[in-house]
């Protein structure tokens, strides 16, 4: 059936690796590599499957992108003979201690357990039991406290003497005592973010080799500063804060200067969110007393506590959100700086603080403003950062808001043509993840919808087609008044019904799209509202029924014809040309389905179509569609016309007269994916008026748009049918003249294109 024109997009070849595609396929179908125990429901690796370490670790990573690992999945890796894991990284998993044991029996070298909320304190014992090779351990955020009784009984005590790296995100939990009973002489990196009782730190022993200490969002008391100053091997120190109140140090210049004096190997320092950078002014003389590292002659350094590093600048200095805006100062003894002064500082901040939601939300907001005012040059780098942030922090609303807002400007920006297929997929997935998690947040939903609108619909979104449809359908209300998100969702659903194959149209029908659109139409009729949403709702129904009989049937089952008549009966509505054309286009789709046509043979319906033959609304489009509906109904023969009003003969006579009034050279606001329904009417010799409408349509389209439609006539064997008309005495002269015109048009096209084979017909849709 005919529909509105749509440009076909150019696709690219940027896609996932074959390995990733295979693993994603297996992740969706675990039965390919495992079987389920009917009693325990645990999965077990098939006997003929062996997974080397590279595949095991890659599988765990890719599986977690769309699925949650639980004990059932973890049990696949219990077999240490046919699976192997050296580096275990679980995130947002549902594994319990039993599931963790399935992984730990491999005695991995590194373990990361991020947001594994079902793990209890007993997990510490499981880790201890299989820690022979463990050199790096990261877990959190924790929300439980280990009781003193358990500590005295030496239960849940971390005992991994060879551990080199330990990271615990405490998230207000009192967990530090687990470290006190076992000195960690090999430890090189220690992170205890958000620890609430920092006084425990001063009791730590055996950290002479510690090179990196991260105390993000830990209140630094005076005694703790002294303890830090004893860690002479430190190369990296992080005292950053996301809460300005925790970042206030007494005598900040003196405190920072003392740490620089006691930590001679320090090359990386983060004092973001604190006042340690000072005010940017030279300190008063009394603060300099007793500091031998301060030179006697003035030096150019805007951070008083770092004067000693002017000739030995730090490799990294974190100044994001420091009091008094230190990142904007000129003379700073550091090679790489985080802050919000310029694009480089912001992007560096995003990379450094990727794991810190509070700081990252602020950084992404800064990045958003760079794009909003077209001040960002590193688009690809920025995109990678935004996608990583949104992927890692799906539950964090503010990160999703800033991230999705930035994606909007990237997708519509100057480098949009450089976005490959895989990047577009990643962007769409990030948006849908955010929208599914934050359905009730108007800003997240709005950002997602307007960003998706920047894609080429539907070609750019076919990778997540079903998921996107379900999300948009959930946004469409049953009420007559919608907000911005709801209206955009309706428009997107209309676009998603365009240019897609029959299976996707069937999916739309099964998903409730037809019922949703009809309910929207009904509520508007009840309220007497005729607006753009009403037009789009009918357009969506037109699209979704195109060459999809099941959807046309669903439309009739939902009392679609009654709704059609009611809509036409409202006085204001027939004046809307676009609305009437959409409605008639839909009925044209229904009339093309032979088994549904008997439901259209109703006096009320036929009188409406009969009267619309003389309509001049939207040029000839309404009259043309009405004639098409009647031609298809009439093609079933006299015996199928079971009503006396209007008489079949009168309808056919008026149909032929209407066709004669149309201008063959009129341009059309219409598109055809296939001519098969029209070509089918060419063989209806018992009713020449049906042939008349069909051959006029072909003559018009091949005359005005020869490049587009002549090849369609040729490809679908229309020439043979037209020649049959010329040989048969039954069609009247006008029909034969039009048939000759179509044949001549196609001959001219073929002659012009004789050096090129006729391609397959291009698929167009509404």
C-alpha positions in Angstrom: 0.0 0.0 0.0 1.1 3.6 -0.5 2.8 5.5 2.3 4.7 8.7 3.0 8.3 9.0 1.7 11.2 8.3 3.9 15.0 8.6 3.1 17.0 5.4 3.3 20.0 5.7 5.5 23.6 4.7 4.7 24.8 2.1 7.1 28.4 1.4 8.1 30.5 -1.6 9.1 31.6 -0.6 12.5 30.4 -3.5 14.7 31.3 -5.8 17.6 34.1 -8.4 17.2 33.0 -11.9 16.1 34.1 -13.2 19.6 31.8 -10.7 21.4 28.9 -11.5 19.1 29.3 -15.2 19.8 29.6 -14.7 23.5 26.5 -12.4 23.6 24.6 -15.2 21.7 25.7 -17.8 24.2 24.8 -15.4 27.1 21.2 -15.3 25.7 21.1 -19.0 25.4 23.0 -20.7 28.2 21.7 -24.0 27.1 24.3 -24.0 24.4 27.1 -24.6 26.9 25.3 -25.9 30.1 22.4 -28.0 31.4 20.2 -27.2 34.4 19.9 -29.6 37.3 16.1 -30.3 37.6 16.3 -30.4 41.4 18.7 -27.6 42.4 18.2 -25.5 39.2 21.9 -24.9 39.2 23.6 -24.9 35.8 26.4 -27.3 35.0 28.9 -27.1 32.1 28.2 -29.7 29.4 30.6 -32.6 29.4 32.0 -31.8 25.9 32.7 -28.1 26.6 36.1 -26.7 27.7 36.5 -23.0 28.3 40.0 -21.6 28.6 40.8 -18.7 30.9 40.4 -16.1 28.1 36.9 -17.2 27.3 35.8 -17.6 30.9 36.8 -14.1 31.8 35.5 -12.6 28.6 32.2 -14.4 29.1 31.8 -13.1 32.6 32.4 -9.5 31.4 30.0 -9.6 28.5 27.3 -11.6 30.3 27.1 -8.9 33.0 26.4 -6.2 30.4 22.8 -7.4 30.0 22.3 -10.1 32.6 22.8 -10.7 36.3 25.2 -13.4 37.5 23.6 -15.5 40.3 24.5 -18.8 41.9 22.9 -20.7 39.1 25.2 -19.2 36.5 28.2 -19.2 38.9 27.9 -23.0 39.2 29.0 -23.3 35.5 32.5 -22.4 36.7 32.7 -24.8 39.6 34.6 -27.3 37.4 38.3 -26.3 37.6 39.4 -28.9 35.1 37.3 -27.4 32.2 37.1 -23.8 33.2 39.8 -21.3 34.5 39.6 -17.9 36.1 42.6 -15.8 37.0 40.9 -12.4 37.2 37.5 -12.4 38.7 35.4 -9.2 38.3 31.8 -9.3 39.4 29.5 -6.3 39.4 25.9 -5.8 40.3 25.7 -9.6 40.8 23.2 -11.7 42.8 25.8 -14.3 43.9 25.7 -15.4 47.5 28.7 -16.9 49.4 27.9 -20.3 47.7 28.2 -18.7 44.2 31.4 -16.9 45.2 32.9 -20.2 46.2 32.4 -21.5 42.6 34.7 -18.8 41.4 37.2 -18.7 44.2 38.1 -22.4 43.8 40.1 -21.2 40.8 42.4 -19.4 43.3 42.4 -16.2 41.2 45.1 -13.5 41.3 42.7 -10.6 41.4 39.2 -10.3 42.8 36.7 -7.4 42.3 33.3 -7.6 43.9 31.4 -4.4 43.1 27.8 -3.9 44.2 27.4 -7.6 45.1 24.7 -6.9 47.7 23.9 -10.6 48.5 27.3 -11.3 49.9 27.7 -11.5 53.7 30.7 -11.3 56.0 31.2 -15.0 55.5 32.6 -14.1 52.0 35.8 -13.0 53.8 36.3 -16.6 54.9 35.7 -17.9 51.4 38.3 -15.5 50.0 40.8 -16.4 52.7 40.4 -20.1 52.0 41.3 -19.7 48.3 43.8 -16.8 48.5 47.1 -18.6 47.7 47.5 -16.6 44.5 45.5 -13.5 45.5 47.4 -10.2 45.2 44.6 -7.7 44.5 41.3 -7.5 46.3 38.5 -4.9 45.7 35.0 -5.0 47.2 32.2 -2.7 48.2 30.3 -0.7 48.8 29.7 -2.4 52.1 26.7 -1.6 54.3 27.3 -4.0 57.3 29.4 -3.8 60.4 31.5 -6.6 61.8 30.8 -6.9 65.5 33.5 -6.7 68.1 32.6 -10.2 69.3 33.4 -11.6 65.9 36.7 -9.8 65.8 37.7 -11.2 69.2 36.8 -14.6 68.0 38.9 -14.0 64.9 36.0 -14.6 62.6 35.8 -12.8 59.3 39.4 -11.6 59.5 41.1 -10.9 56.2 44.2 -13.0 56.2 46.1 -12.6 52.9 49.7 -11.7 53.9 50.9 -11.6 50.2 48.2 -9.1 49.2 49.6 -6.1 47.3 46.4 -4.2 46.6 43.4 -3.7 48.8 40.4 -1.5 48.0 37.3 -1.3 50.2 34.5 1.1 49.6 33.1 1.4 53.0 30.0 3.5 52.4 29.6 4.4 56.1 30.2 0.8 57.3 32.7 0.2 60.1 34.9 -2.4 58.4 38.4 -1.3 59.1 39.0 -3.6 62.1 39.2 -6.6 59.8 42.7 -5.4 58.8 44.1 -4.9 62.3 45.0 -8.5 63.3 47.0 -9.4 60.2 49.9 -7.1 59.1 50.0 -6.7 55.4 53.7 -6.3 54.8 53.5 -6.7 51.0 50.7 -4.1 50.6 51.5 -1.5 48.0 48.0 0.1 47.5 45.4 0.7 50.1 42.0 2.3 49.5 39.4 2.9 52.2 36.9 5.3 50.6 34.2 6.7 52.8 35.5 5.1 56.0 33.7 6.7 59.0 36.0 5.9 61.9 39.4 7.0 60.6 41.0 6.7 64.0 41.5 3.0 63.2 44.0 3.9 60.6 46.7 5.1 63.0 46.9 1.5 64.5 47.9 0.0 61.2 51.4 -1.5 61.2 53.7 -3.0 58.6 52.9 -0.5 55.8 56.5 0.6 55.2 56.2 -0.4 51.6 52.9 1.3 50.9 53.1 3.3 47.8 49.5 4.4 47.3 46.9 5.5 49.9 43.4 6.6 48.9 41.2 8.1 51.6 38.4 9.6 49.5 35.6 11.1 51.6 37.4 10.2 54.9 37.6 12.9 57.5 41.3 13.7 58.1 42.0 14.5 61.7 45.2 16.0 62.9 46.5 12.6 64.3 45.8 11.0 60.9 47.9 13.6 59.1 50.8 12.7 61.4 50.3 9.0 60.6 50.3 9.7 56.9 53.6 11.5 57.3 55.2 8.3 58.5 54.4 6.5 55.2 57.7 7.7 53.6 57.3 5.4 50.6 54.1 6.9 49.4 54.0 7.9 45.7 50.3 8.5 45.5 48.1 10.2 48.1 44.4 10.9 47.7 42.7 13.0 50.3 39.9 14.2 48.1 36.4 15.0 49.3 33.0 15.3 47.6 31.7 17.1 50.7 33.3 20.5 51.2 32.6 20.4 55.0 34.9 17.4 55.3 37.7 19.0 53.4 38.5 21.9 55.8 42.0 21.5 57.3 43.3 23.8 60.1 46.4 25.6 58.8 46.1 24.2 55.3 49.3 25.7 54.0 51.4 24.3 56.9 49.6 20.9 56.7 50.3 20.5 53.0 53.9 21.7 53.3 54.6 19.3 56.0 53.3 16.3 54.0 55.4 17.3 51.1 58.4 17.4 53.4 57.7 14.0 54.9 56.8 12.3 51.6 59.7 12.9 49.3 58.7 10.2 46.7 55.2 11.6 46.3 54.4 12.1 42.6 50.6 12.1 42.6 48.4 14.0 45.0 44.6 14.6 45.1 43.3 17.3 47.3 40.0 17.9 45.4 37.2 19.3 47.5 39.6 20.5 50.3 41.1 23.8 51.3 44.7 22.4 51.2 45.5 24.5 48.1 45.1 27.7 50.3 43.8 31.0 49.0 46.3 31.6 46.2 48.0 34.4 48.2 51.4 34.1 49.9 51.2 32.8 53.4 51.8 35.1 56.3 55.4 35.0 57.8 54.4 33.1 61.0 53.1 30.1 58.9 56.5 29.7 57.2 58.5 29.4 60.5 60.0 26.0 61.0 59.6 24.9 57.4 63.1 24.2 56.0 61.9 23.3 52.6 60.6 26.8 51.9 63.3 28.6 49.9 64.7 31.9 51.0 64.0 33.6 47.7 60.5 34.0 46.2 59.3 31.4 43.7 56.4 31.4 41.3 53.8 29.1 43.0 50.2 29.9 43.6 49.8 26.9 46.1 51.8 27.8 49.1 52.0 24.2 50.4 53.6 23.0 47.2 56.4 25.6 47.0 58.9 22.8 47.5 57.8 21.1 44.4 58.4 23.9 42.0 61.5 22.4 40.6 60.1 18.8 40.9 56.5 19.1 39.8 54.0 16.5 40.6 53.0 14.1 37.8 49.3 14.5 38.9 47.5 17.0 41.1 43.7 16.7 41.8 42.2 20.2 42.3 38.6 19.6 41.3 36.2 21.5 43.5 39.0 22.9 45.8 38.1 25.8 47.9 38.9 29.1 46.2 39.0 27.5 42.8 42.7 26.5 42.8 42.5 24.7 39.4 42.1 28.2 37.8 45.4 29.5 39.1 48.4 29.9 36.8 51.5 28.7 38.6 50.8 25.2 39.8 53.7 22.7 40.1 52.0 19.7 38.4 51.9 18.2 34.9 48.4 16.9 34.9 45.6 18.6 36.8 41.9 17.8 37.5 39.5 20.7 37.7 36.8 22.6 35.8 38.8 25.3 34.1 39.0 23.9 30.6 38.1 20.9 28.5 41.3 19.0 29.3 40.9 19.4 33.1 37.2 18.3 32.9 38.0 15.2 30.8 40.9 14.3 33.0 38.6 14.7 36.0 36.0 12.4 34.5 38.5 9.7 33.9 40.1 9.9 37.3 36.8 10.1 39.2 34.9 7.5 37.2 34.3 5.4 40.2 33.1 8.2 42.5 29.4 9.0 41.8 29.2 12.3 43.7 32.2 13.9 42.0 31.5 12.3 38.6 28.0 13.8 38.6 29.5 17.3 38.9 32.1 16.6 36.3 29.6 15.3 33.8 27.5 18.5 34.3 30.6 20.5 33.5 31.1 18.5 30.3 27.5 19.0 29.4 28.0 22.8 29.4 31.0 22.5 27.1 28.8 20.7 24.6 25.8 23.0 25.1 27.9 26.0 24.2 29.8 24.2 21.5 33.2 24.5 23.3 34.2 20.8 23.2 36.8 19.7 20.6 37.5 16.1 21.9 34.1 14.6 20.9 35.1 11.0 20.6 37.0 11.1 23.9 34.1 12.7 25.6 31.6 10.2 24.2 33.7 7.3 25.5 33.7 8.9 29.0 30.0 9.6 29.0 29.1 6.1 27.9 31.4 4.5 30.5 29.9 6.7 33.2 26.4 5.9 32.3 27.1 2.2 32.0 28.9 1.9 35.4 26.4 4.0 37.3 22.9 3.2 36.0 21.2 3.7 39.4 22.7 7.2 39.8 20.0 9.6 38.5 22.1 12.7 38.3 24.8 10.9 36.3 22.2 9.6 33.9 20.7 13.1 33.6 24.0 14.8 32.8 25.2 11.9 30.6 22.0 11.7 28.5 21.9 15.5 28.1 25.5 15.4 26.7 24.7 12.5 24.4 21.9 14.7 22.9 24.5 17.3 21.8 26.9 14.7 20.6 24.3 12.8 18.5 23.2 16.1 16.8 26.6 17.8 16.7 29.2 18.4 14.1 30.7 15.0 14.3 27.5 13.0 14.2 28.4 11.5 10.8 31.5 9.9 12.4 29.3 7.8 14.7 29.6 4.2 13.6 27.0 1.5 13.9 28.5 0.2 17.2 28.7 3.6 18.8 25.1 4.3 17.9 24.2 1.0 19.5 26.2 1.8 22.6 24.5 5.2 22.9 21.0 3.8 22.4 21.7 1.1 25.0 22.9 3.6 27.5 19.8 5.7 27.0 17.4 2.7 27.3 19.3 1.5 30.4 18.8 5.0 32.0 15.1 5.2 31.0 14.3 1.8 32.3 15.9 2.5 35.6 14.4 5.9 36.0 11.0 5.6 34.4 9.4 8.1 36.8 12.0 10.8 36.3 10.7 13.3 33.8 14.2 14.7 33.0 15.8 11.3 32.3 12.9 10.3 30.1 12.9 13.6 28.2 16.6 13.5 27.6 16.3 10.0 26.3 13.5 10.7 24.0 14.9 13.8 22.4 18.3 12.1 21.9 16.7 9.1 20.2 14.9 11.5 17.9 18.3 12.5 16.5 18.8 9.0 15.2 17.8 7.9 11.7 14.6 6.0 12.6 14.2 3.1 12.3 17.5 2.0 10.8 19.7 3.3 13.6 17.6 1.6 16.3 16.9 -1.8 14.9 19.6 -3.3 17.2 17.3 -2.5 20.2 14.0 -2.3 18.4 11.8 -4.4 20.6 13.2 -2.9 23.8 12.7 0.6 22.5 9.1 -0.1 21.5 8.3 -1.5 24.9 9.8 1.5 26.6 7.9 4.0 24.4 4.6 2.2 24.8 5.0 2.4 28.5 5.2 6.2 28.1 2.0 6.5 26.1 -0.9 7.3 28.5 -4.5 6.6 28.1 -5.5 10.1 29.0 -6.2 12.8 26.4 -3.6 15.2 27.8 0.1 14.3 27.6 3.3 15.8 28.7 6.3 16.3 26.4 7.7 12.8 26.9 4.4 11.2 26.1 3.9 13.2 22.9 7.5 12.5 21.7 6.9 8.8 22.4 3.9 8.8 20.2 5.8 10.4 17.3 8.7 7.9 17.8 6.3 5.0 17.7 4.9 6.2 14.4 8.5 6.4 13.0 9.2 2.9 14.3 6.3 1.5 12.3 8.0 2.9 9.2 10.4 1.1 6.9 10.4 -2.1 8.9 9.8 -5.7 7.9 6.6 -7.6 8.5 7.9 -9.4 11.6 8.6 -6.1 13.3 5.1 -4.8 12.3 3.6 -8.0 13.8 5.6 -7.3 17.0 4.1 -3.9 17.2 0.7 -5.3 16.8 1.3 -7.9 19.5 2.7 -5.3 21.8 -0.5 -3.4 22.0 0.4 -0.5 19.7 -2.9 -0.6 17.9 -5.0 -0.6 21.0 -2.9 2.3 22.5 -3.4 4.4 19.3 -7.1 3.7 19.1 -7.5 4.6 22.8 -5.8 7.9 22.2 -8.1 8.6 19.2 -11.2 7.7 21.3 -10.3 9.9 24.2 -9.7 12.8 21.8 -13.1 12.3 20.2 -14.7 12.2 23.6 -13.1 15.6 24.4 -13.6 17.1 20.9 -9.8 17.6 20.5 -8.3 17.6 17.0 -4.6 18.0 17.3 -1.3 16.7 15.9 -1.4 13.7 18.2 -4.7 12.6 16.6 -3.1 12.9 13.2 0.0 10.9 14.3 -2.2 8.2 15.9 -4.0 7.6 12.6 -0.7 7.7 10.7 0.7 5.1 13.1 -2.2 2.8 12.4 -1.7 3.4 8.7 1.9 2.4 9.0 1.5 -0.6 11.2 -1.2 -2.2 9.0 0.8 -1.8 5.7 1.0 -5.2 4.1 0.3 -6.8 7.5 -3.1 -8.5 7.4 -2.9 -9.6 11.1 -2.7 -5.9 12.2 -5.4 -4.9 9.8 -7.6 -7.6 11.4 -6.7 -6.4 14.9 -7.8 -2.9 13.9 -11.2 -4.2 12.8 -11.5 -6.4 15.9 -11.0 -3.3 18.1 -14.0 -1.6 16.4 -11.7 0.5 14.2 -14.4 1.1 11.5 -16.8 2.5 14.1 -13.9 4.8 15.3 -13.3 5.8 11.7 -16.9 6.8 11.2 -17.1 8.7 14.4 -14.0 10.6 13.6 -15.4 11.7 10.2 -18.6 12.7 11.8 -17.0 15.4 13.9 -17.4 18.6 11.9 -14.0 20.0 12.5 -12.0 16.9 11.6 -12.7 16.6 7.8 -11.1 20.0 7.4 -7.8 18.5 8.4 -6.3 17.2 5.1 -3.4 15.3 6.8 -5.8 13.6 9.2 -8.2 12.5 6.5 -5.4 11.2 4.2 -4.0 9.1 7.1 -7.4 7.7 7.8 -8.1 6.8 4.2 -4.6 5.3 3.8 -5.3 3.0 6.7 -8.6 1.9 5.2 -6.7 1.2 1.9 -4.5 -1.2 3.8 -7.5 -3.0 5.2 -9.2 -3.2 1.8 -6.2 -4.9 0.3 -6.8 -8.0 2.6 -9.3 -10.2 0.8 -10.5 -12.0 3.9 -11.2 -8.7 5.7 -13.1 -7.0 2.8 -16.5 -8.5 3.7 -16.4 -6.5 6.9 -16.2 -3.4 4.9 -19.3 -4.2 2.8 -21.6 -2.2 5.1 -23.9 0.6 3.9 -22.6 3.1 6.3 -19.0 2.5 5.3 -19.7 2.3 1.6 -21.7 5.6 1.6 -18.8 7.3 3.3 -16.3 6.0 0.7 -18.7 6.8 -2.1 -19.1 10.5 -0.9 -15.3 10.9 -0.6 -14.8 10.1 -4.3 -15.5 13.7 -5.0 -13.3 15.0 -2.2 -10.6 17.6 -3.1 -8.9 17.4 0.3 -5.2 17.1 0.1 -5.2 17.3 -3.7 -6.4 14.0 -5.1 -5.1 11.8 -2.2 -8.4 11.4 -0.3 -10.4 10.8 -3.5 -7.6 8.4 -4.8 -7.6 6.4 -1.6 -11.4 6.2 -1.4 -11.4 4.9 -5.0 -8.8 2.4 -4.2 -10.9 1.0 -1.3 -14.0 0.7 -3.4 -12.0 -0.8 -6.3 -10.7 -3.6 -4.0 -14.2 -4.2 -2.6 -15.7 -4.3 -6.1 -13.0 -6.7 -7.3 -14.7 -9.5 -5.3 -17.6 -9.5 -7.7 -21.3 -8.7 -7.7 -22.1 -11.5 -5.3 -19.9 -10.0 -2.6 -21.8 -6.6 -2.8 -24.5 -7.7 -0.4 -26.0 -4.2 0.3 -28.5 -2.3 -1.8 -27.3 1.1 -0.8 -25.3 2.5 -2.4 -25.9 0.5 -5.6 -22.7 -1.2 -6.9 -23.4 0.2 -10.5 -23.6 3.8 -9.2 -20.4 3.4 -7.2 -18.5 2.0 -10.2 -19.8 4.8 -12.5 -18.8 7.5 -10.0 -15.4 5.8 -9.4 -14.6 5.9 -13.2 -15.7 9.6 -13.4 -13.5 10.5 -10.4 -10.5 8.9 -12.0 -11.1 10.8 -15.2 -10.9 14.1 -13.3 -7.4 13.5 -11.9 -4.4 15.1 -13.4 -1.9 12.4 -14.6 1.0 14.8 -14.0 0.2 15.6 -10.4 3.0 15.0 -7.9 2.0 12.7 -5.1 2.5 12.8 -1.3 2.6 9.0 -1.2 5.0 6.0 -1.5 4.7 2.4 -2.5 6.9 -0.5 -1.2 5.2 -2.9 -3.7 2.7 -2.7 -6.5 1.4 -6.2 -5.9 -2.1 -5.1 -4.6 -2.5 -2.7 -7.6 -1.2 -5.3 -10.1 -3.7 -7.7 -8.7 -6.5 -5.5 -9.9 -5.2 -5.5 -13.5 -6.7 -9.0 -13.9 -10.2 -8.1 -12.7 -11.8 -8.2 -16.2 -15.3 -8.6 -14.8 -15.2 -5.1 -13.4 -13.1 -2.8 -15.7 -13.5 0.2 -13.3 -11.1 -1.7 -10.9 -8.6 -1.9 -13.8 -9.2 1.7 -14.6 -8.1 2.9 -11.1 -5.2 0.5 -11.0 -3.8 1.4 -14.4 -4.2 5.1 -13.7 -2.2 4.8 -10.6 0.6 3.1 -12.5 0.5 5.6 -15.3 0.7 8.6 -12.9 3.5 7.2 -10.8 5.7 6.0 -13.7 5.2 9.4 -15.4 6.0 11.6 -12.5 8.6 9.3 -10.8 10.0 7.0 -13.5 13.2 6.3 -11.8 11.5 5.1 -8.7 8.5 3.2 -10.0 9.3 2.0 -13.5 11.7 -0.5 -12.1 9.1 -1.6 -9.6 6.6 -2.4 -12.4 9.3 -4.3 -14.3 10.5 -6.2 -11.2 7.0 -7.3 -10.3 6.2 -8.5 -13.8 3.6 -5.8 -14.4 4.5 -5.4 -18.1 3.0 -8.9 -18.9 -0.2 -8.0 -17.2 -0.5 -4.7 -19.0 0.1 -6.4 -22.4 -2.7 -8.9 -21.5 -5.0 -5.9 -21.1 -4.1 -4.6 -24.5 -5.0 -8.0 -26.1 -8.3 -8.5 -24.2 -11.5 -6.9 -25.7 -13.2 -6.3 -22.4 -11.3 -3.3 -21.0 -12.5 0.0 -22.4 -10.3 2.4 -24.5 -9.2 4.7 -21.7 -7.8 1.7 -19.8 -5.8 0.5 -22.8 -4.5 4.0 -23.4 -3.3 4.2 -19.8 -1.8 0.7 -20.1 0.1 1.8 -23.2 1.4 4.8 -21.4 2.8 2.7 -18.5 4.5 0.3 -21.0 6.1 3.2 -22.9 7.3 4.8 -19.6 8.9 1.6 -18.6 10.5 1.1 -22.0 12.1 4.6 -21.9 13.4 3.9 -18.4 14.8 0.5 -19.5 16.5 2.1 -22.5 18.1 4.8 -20.4 19.2 2.1 -17.9 20.2 -0.5 -20.4 23.8 -0.7 -19.3 22.7 -1.5 -15.7 20.7 -4.5 -14.5 17.4 -3.6 -13.0 17.9 -3.8 -9.2 15.5 -5.3 -6.7 12.8 -2.9 -5.6 13.7 -0.6 -2.7 11.6 -0.9 0.4 9.9 2.3 1.3 7.4 2.9 4.1 5.4 5.5 5.9 
